[in-house]
């Protein structure tokens, strides 16, 4: 979503088995990671672990 300020890369950019997934690299302090997750939830992102 445009409002979260979160950028992800489509999984298929890394090959055919990545289709339907996104790749996220985390290179920041834990506090910022929590903020990113909060923004993603507010924007309606959902995921499975």
C-alpha positions as CSV (number, residue, x, y, z in Angstrom):
1,X,0.0,0.0,0.0
2,X,1.2,3.5,-0.7
3,X,0.7,4.9,2.8
4,X,2.7,2.4,4.9
5,X,6.1,3.4,3.7
6,X,7.0,-0.3,3.4
7,X,8.7,-1.7,0.3
8,X,8.8,-5.4,-0.6
9,X,10.1,-7.2,-3.7
10,X,7.8,-9.6,-5.6
11,X,9.0,-13.1,-5.1
12,X,9.0,-14.0,-8.8
13,X,11.9,-11.5,-9.2
14,X,13.9,-14.4,-7.6
15,X,12.7,-17.1,-9.9
16,X,9.5,-19.1,-10.8
17,X,9.2,-20.6,-7.3
18,X,8.8,-17.2,-5.7
19,X,5.5,-16.4,-7.5
20,X,2.8,-15.5,-5.1
21,X,5.3,-14.4,-2.4
22,X,7.2,-11.3,-1.4
23,X,10.7,-10.9,-0.1
24,X,11.5,-8.6,2.8
25,X,14.9,-7.8,4.1
26,X,15.1,-6.5,7.7
27,X,18.1,-4.2,8.3
28,X,17.0,-2.0,11.1
29,X,16.6,-1.9,14.9
30,X,13.8,-4.0,16.5
31,X,11.9,-0.8,17.4
32,X,11.6,0.1,13.7
33,X,10.6,-3.5,12.7
34,X,7.7,-3.2,15.2
35,X,6.7,0.1,13.6
36,X,6.8,-1.4,10.1
37,X,4.6,-4.4,11.2
38,X,2.2,-1.9,12.8
39,X,2.0,0.1,9.5
40,X,1.5,-3.0,7.4
41,X,-1.4,-4.1,9.7
42,X,-3.0,-0.7,9.5
43,X,-2.8,-0.9,5.7
44,X,-4.5,-4.3,5.6
45,X,-1.5,-6.5,4.9
46,X,-2.0,-10.1,6.1
47,X,0.5,-13.0,6.1
48,X,0.9,-16.6,7.3
49,X,3.9,-17.9,9.3
